[in-house]
Amino acid sequence: MPTELDAFDNAIISELKLDARQSVANIAAKVNLARSSVSERIKKLERNGIIRGYRVQLQQSMLTGVSAYFEIVHADKSCRDITDAIAQIPEVLTCHGISGHVDLLVFAKMASMQRLHEVRAEIDALPSVRKITTHVVMNEWL
């Protein structure tokens, strides 16, 4: 038979949803109950399976970071002018001049997708960049 939740139980659950790491004393002050009452209610909610656990949720892209290749077409007569600027970006690991319709192939590892967007924008803002194509690494086997 399901446990009936009263206004205090719902208030405690709401507080735990906001911050499951806050102290019982803090929750007690917010819901107008004694610490011992809040503690007992939390234990009862856990025993009855209403609260099934507490966990850390990480932003997925922060677990191992993100890698990407940037194909760059530029208007400079020499690659040196643009590569000096690209070398100033700490996340850039390699920069190769290649044959074909693309001038440079840049490899970078970033801490997050947000930083990937920032690095891409930084490269794209260079005056001689005519086109940039981003390839996010999905798997790495070797």
C-alpha positions in Angstrom: 0.0 0.0 0.0 1.5 3.4 -1.0 2.5 5.8 1.7 0.5 8.9 1.9 2.6 12.0 1.7 1.6 15.1 3.7 2.6 18.7 3.2 5.7 18.3 5.3 6.9 15.2 3.4 6.3 17.1 0.1 8.2 20.1 1.4 11.1 17.9 2.5 11.2 16.2 -0.9 11.2 19.6 -2.6 14.1 20.8 -0.5 16.0 17.6 -1.2 15.4 18.1 -5.0 16.9 21.5 -4.7 20.0 20.4 -2.8 20.2 16.8 -1.5 23.5 17.7 0.3 22.0 20.4 2.6 21.9 19.6 6.2 18.8 18.2 8.0 19.0 21.3 10.2 18.7 23.6 7.2 15.8 21.6 5.8 14.1 21.6 9.2 14.3 25.4 9.4 12.8 25.7 5.9 9.9 23.4 6.5 9.2 24.4 10.1 9.8 21.1 11.7 12.3 19.9 14.4 15.5 18.4 13.1 14.6 15.0 14.6 11.2 15.0 12.9 12.8 15.8 9.5 15.4 13.1 10.0 12.8 10.5 10.9 10.6 11.5 7.9 13.6 11.2 5.5 14.4 7.8 6.9 10.7 6.7 6.5 10.7 8.1 2.9 13.8 6.1 2.1 12.5 2.9 3.8 9.2 3.1 1.8 11.0 3.6 -1.5 9.8 7.2 -2.0 13.4 8.3 -1.9 15.4 5.7 -3.8 18.8 7.2 -3.5 21.0 10.2 -4.0 23.5 10.5 -6.9 25.9 12.9 -8.5 24.9 13.9 -12.1 27.8 15.0 -14.2 27.5 17.0 -17.4 28.4 14.2 -19.9 30.9 16.3 -21.8 32.8 17.0 -18.7 33.6 13.3 -18.0 36.4 13.0 -20.5 36.3 16.1 -22.6 35.7 16.4 -26.3 38.1 16.2 -29.2 37.7 17.7 -32.6 39.3 18.3 -36.0 39.0 21.6 -37.7 39.4 21.8 -41.4 40.4 25.4 -42.3 40.5 27.2 -45.6 42.3 30.5 -45.4 43.3 33.4 -47.6 46.9 34.0 -46.5 49.7 33.5 -48.9 51.6 31.6 -46.2 50.2 29.2 -43.6 52.7 30.6 -41.1 50.6 33.8 -40.5 47.5 31.8 -39.4 49.4 29.0 -37.6 51.1 31.4 -35.3 47.6 32.6 -34.1 46.2 29.0 -33.9 49.3 28.0 -31.8 48.2 30.4 -29.1 45.1 28.4 -28.3 46.1 26.0 -25.5 43.7 23.3 -26.5 45.2 22.9 -30.0 47.5 19.9 -30.1 48.4 19.7 -33.8 48.2 21.8 -36.9 49.0 20.3 -40.2 49.2 21.8 -43.7 47.5 19.4 -46.0 46.9 18.9 -49.7 43.5 19.3 -51.4 40.8 21.9 -51.0 41.5 22.3 -47.3 44.6 24.3 -46.2 45.0 23.2 -42.5 43.9 20.3 -40.4 43.9 21.2 -36.7 43.3 18.8 -33.8 42.2 20.0 -30.4 41.0 18.6 -27.1 38.7 20.6 -25.0 37.2 20.2 -21.5 33.6 20.7 -22.7 31.3 21.3 -25.7 31.1 24.9 -24.6 34.8 25.3 -24.8 34.7 23.6 -28.3 32.3 26.3 -29.4 34.6 29.0 -28.0 37.7 27.6 -29.7 35.9 27.2 -33.0 34.7 30.8 -32.7 38.2 32.0 -31.9 39.6 30.3 -35.0 36.7 31.5 -37.2 37.3 35.1 -36.1 40.8 35.1 -37.5 40.7 37.6 -40.4 42.1 35.2 -43.1 39.8 32.3 -42.3 37.4 31.7 -45.2 35.8 28.5 -44.1 36.0 26.2 -41.1 34.5 22.8 -40.8 34.3 21.0 -37.4 34.5 17.2 -37.0 33.8 16.1 -33.4 35.6 12.8 -32.5 32.9 10.2 -31.6 35.2 7.2 -31.0 38.9 6.7 -30.7 40.2 3.2 -31.5 44.0 3.7 -31.9 
